[in-house]
Amino acid sequence: MMKTLFISLLICLPITGISQYDIEKAAKDSSKRKSSNLYELKQNVYVGSALSLSFGRNTYLYAAPQMGYDLHKTFSVGIQGSYMYYRVLLFTGGIYAVNAYSGGIYAKYKPIDNISFETSLNLYNTDQIDPFITGKRINTQSWLGGISYNRPFGGKGYGFFSIYYNFIRDLNTPEPLFFRNLDNTFYLHYKYGVVFYPFS
């Protein structure tokens, strides 16, 4: 009886050891795959911001942070926000000021490194810009579509300069104004800034 039990133990121990090894190896392989997948996902994440500053009789501050994800090497989506402060010392001695902030979503198509096309939907809370009524808060929106010139640097990101057309054509859109015709029916806005890939 003891002899039979001893032989059974000798047979079972190697099988148990092999099974344990297979389980540990599978767990390690799974962990490696998860780490690899997470690393690949993080490499596609980018952050950036547009920024504009001016001081003097007219004080202007504009910052628009963004965070996006490359779904493909030519196509990305993301979220963005903005803050704008505009202060003008009037010749009458008075002061006109606009304080605005926003949030929005965007999609970007970049067929080549130096050129990209972008569209975005944005919601704003702002002081009324047109007509000049200081202190009246309104909610407005924009649908922007435009083209950007990109200048890659160091393999970690790029600088950009963008021109956008506002399809909603609302003068109260608190975005940097590039051009407006005399009858206020055509608006172009602009942005310039940088984008980084922090995990690449």
Secondary structure as UniProt FT lines:
FT   HELIX           2..43
FT   STRAND          45..54
FT   STRAND          58..72
FT   TURN            73..74
FT   STRAND          75..89
FT   TURN            91..92
FT   STRAND          95..112
FT   TURN            113..114
FT   STRAND          115..127
FT   TURN            129..132
FT   TURN            134..135
FT   STRAND          137..153
FT   TURN            154..156
FT   STRAND          157..166
FT   TURN            167..168
FT   TURN            171..172
FT   STRAND          177..180
FT   TURN            182..183
FT   STRAND          187..196
FT   TURN            198..199
//
